[in-house]
Amino acid sequence: MEEISSLMHGFAVALSPMNLVLMFVGVVLGVLIGVLPGLGGANGVAILLPLTFTMAQTPGGTTSAIILLSCIYWGALFGGAITSILFNIPGEPWSVATTFDGYPLAQQGRAGNALAAAFTSSFIGALVAVVLITFLSPFVARFALQFGPPEYFSVYLLTFCAFIGMSKGNPVKTIAAMMLGFALAAVGLDKVTGQLRLTFGHTELLKGFDFLIAVIGLFGIGEILKTLEEGLEFKGTQAKINARVVLETWKELPRYWLTSIRSSAIGCFMGIVPGGATPASFMSYGVAQRMSRQGAHFGSSDKPQIEGVVAPETAAHAAGTSALLPMLTLGVPGSPTAAVLLGGLLIWGLQPGPLLFTEQKDFVWGLIASMYLGNIAGLIVVLTCVPLFAAILRIPFAIIAPVILVICAIGAYTVAGAMFDVYMMVVFGVAGYVFSKLNYPLAPLVLAIVLGDRAEESFRQAMLVSQGDLGIFFSNGLVGTMTVLALGLLVWPFLAGLMARLRGKS
């Protein structure tokens, strides 16, 4: 097949000594970026993008530059799970769902198992996505061309409703938390009309609430406050991590092969659409929770499940990787990081699109080959460092808590260089603590903050196109199917509760 021969040529390009060195350098930098809350893969790639300008001017330099930047991205995807599992602080937005079971596993002394499962699942998700990019790019490109505002809104609606319908918690509390997230997402400048909303005269609120500030506060500061209340006890400090633990985890993972396949499919779909890695991780976690025999134990503190780590990590990495497909074939970035990489291509004088595959074969297939090699390099780096990461758990919490606070504050400040964000981080931290005490879920709130404005924008664009006719969300088979499925998931918890009551009376 032509794809195989082109891929072999890509491996010949990517396996040059310089490119191999850049792969490992990029992965290590990416892992560090992923560990630091608030920095993020997109920000890290954007910061280092200027360093590639000179590199891109040399023969074959554009391929080396894109390999370096993309490997930073792969490393960030791997690294986001580290702080999520060890400290309940998502290093990246898509790692929020990993905290639900990963952190309880670490508290039980199974940090190594959780980390090994997360890293391996990330590798599997990326591998599936790269195979998809290699062989199905022409078909997927035609599929992505069908998406307009109605389709985008249907994807976001499906994500929200899937979290409500597949959550085993109180659906009313889930909806309440999500509504609060929508309200927070509405703060700032209206992108459609240019009007100010809910700023109350404060110029600091013109840009709205940044998602990363909310995540750092809700999960990071909130968790520290909760742990302080429990008496400065940091559980799981005696976790023993070695190669045997990694091998034991690998023996356990084949039991979740169906979850891996399902999560890879969700991730690839959400990456190409593009829905993004964050909704993909939430959606796959919810589906796994609903489908698993141990679903009732997902997210519990007494019986957390490795499967609850496998699902979101597989989907997030599959989505993050497959997001490069529409960028290369259509020039449409599937994620914020893909948008930064797209900017790099344009600066280097390359025009993404179908002609890129014929005019710049070395570049395209060198990049695709580096996706295979870069993820292998990432898996090697993070697995060999598992003992180092797990050793952090042995540090007394009275010492590590101030360090976490400083890291959170630095992460919050670096988002926009404003002290206001640090203050808001503290506010969100107190809110996260209160939510925890009242048994309200944080995940729906976070999901609504990050996707609320995008969903609103797509909805309003669809309404402008249809002149206010809601029938546009049923105008074709694709958008109609997603809308009907979303509405079904929304009402399912209430129908299930009603049926349970009727059976109880009978």
Residue, then its C-alpha position, 0 to 999 in steps of 0.5 A: m500500500e502507498e501509505i505503508s511505503s510513505l510511512m517507511h520513508g517517514f521513519a527514515v526521516a524521523l530516525s535521524p540522530m538529531n530528530l531522535v534527540l529532539m524527540f526525547v528532549g521534547v518529551v521530557l520538556g512536555v512531561l514537566i509542562g504537564v506536571l505544572p498546573g496552569l502551564g499546559g501543552a498549548n502554552g508550552v508549545a507556544i512559548l517554545l515556538p520562537l526557538t524553532f524559527t532558526m531551526a526551520q530555515t535549515p534543510g529539513g529543519t521544518t520536520s525537526a521543528i515539528i517533531l520537537l513541538s509535537c513531542i512536547y505535546w505528547g509529553a504534556l499528555f503523559g505528564g498531566a496524569i502525574t499530579s492528578i494521581l499523586f496530588n489530585i491536582p490535574g496538570e492538564p484539563w483532560s486529566v480531571a477525570t483521571t483524579f476520580d479513581g487515580y488519586p484514591l488508588a494512590q491514597q491506598g498505596r497503589a500509586g505505581n499501578a495507577l501511574a503505569a495504567a495511565f501511561t500505558s493507556s495513554f500510549i494505546g490511545a495515541l497508537v490507535a489515533v496514529v494508525l487512524i491518521t496513517f490509513l484513514s486520513p482521506f475518509v476522515a477529512r471528508f467526514a469532518l467537512q460536514f460539521g458546521p455550528p449545528e454539529y458542533f453544538s450537538v457534540y457539546l450537548l452530547t458531552f453534557c448530557a452524557f455526563i448527566g445520564m451516565s453519572k451514578g450520582n444525584p442527577v439534580k446535583t449534577i445539573a445544578a453544578m453544571m448550571l453554575g459552570f454555565a453561569l461562570a462561563a458566560v462572564g465577560l465579553d459576548k463574542v457574538t454581540g460584543q456586549l459585557r455580561l456579569t462583569f459588574g463594572h470590574t475590568e478584571l472580569l472582561k476576559g471571564f474566568d479562565f478554566l485553568i484558574a478554576v481547575i487549580g483552585l477547585f481541585g488543588i486548593g480545595e484538596i489541600l483545605k480538605t486534607l488540612e481538616e483531616g489533620l495533615e495526614f497524607k495517605g499512601t506514603q508507604a507505596k512501593i513502586n518498582a518494575r514488578v508493579v509495572l509488570e503486574t499492572w500490564k498483566e491486569l490491563p488486558r481485562y479492560w480491552l473493551t474499555s480501551i477500544r471504546s475509549s479510543a473510539i470516543g477519543c478519536f471521534m472527539g479529536i477529529v470533530p473536534g470536541g477535544a481531549t477534555p470532553a473525550s476524557f469525561m465522556s469515556y469515563g462516564v461510558a466506562q462507569r455505566m458499562s463496567r461491572q464495577g461501575a458502582h465503585f468508580g470514584s469511591s475512596d474504598k474501592p477505586q478502579i484501575e478501569g477508571v484511570v484507563a478510560p479517560e487516559t486512553a480517550a484523552h491521548a487518542a483525542g489529543t493525537s487525532a486532533l492533528l488529522p484535521m489540522l494537516t488535511l484541512g488546516v482546521p486545528g482540532s485542539p488549542t495545541a493543534a492551533v499553535l502547531l498550525g500557526g508554526l506551519l504557517i510561519w514556516g511557510l507551509q500551507p496545511g491541506p491536501l496539497l501538503f501530502t504531495e508537496q511536502k511528503d518528507f514533512v508530513w510522513g516524518l511527522i506521522a512517523s515521529m508520532y509513533l516514535g515520540n509516544i514510544a519515547g514518552l512511554i519509556v521516559v515516564l515509566t522509568c521515572v515512576p519510582l521518582f514520581a511515586a517517591i513524592l508520596r513519602i514526603p510529609f504533607a506538612i512539607i509538601a502542602p506549601v510547595i503545592l500552594v506555591i506551584c498552584a499560585i505560580g501556575a495561576y499567575t502564569v496564565a495571564g500574569a495577573m494577581f487577580d487570577v491568584y485571588m480567584m484561584v483561592v476563591f475557587g479553592v474555597a468553593g471546591y471545599v464547600f462543594s466537597k462538604l455538601n457532596y456536590p460533584l466538581a466535574p460537571l462544574v469544570l466541564a461547563i466552565v471549559l465548554g460552556d462558551r463554545a457551546e453557546e457560540s455554536f448554538r447562537q451561530a446555528m440560530l442565526v443560520s436557521q433564523g431561530d428554527l430549532g429544527i436545524f438540530f435535526s436537519n440531517g442524519l448526523v446532527g439529528t442522531m447526536t441530538v436525539l442521543a443527547l436528549g435521551l441521555l438527559v432524561w434517562p436518570f429521571l425515567a430510571g428513577l420513575m420506573a424504580r418507584l413504580r416497581g417499588k409501589s407494585 
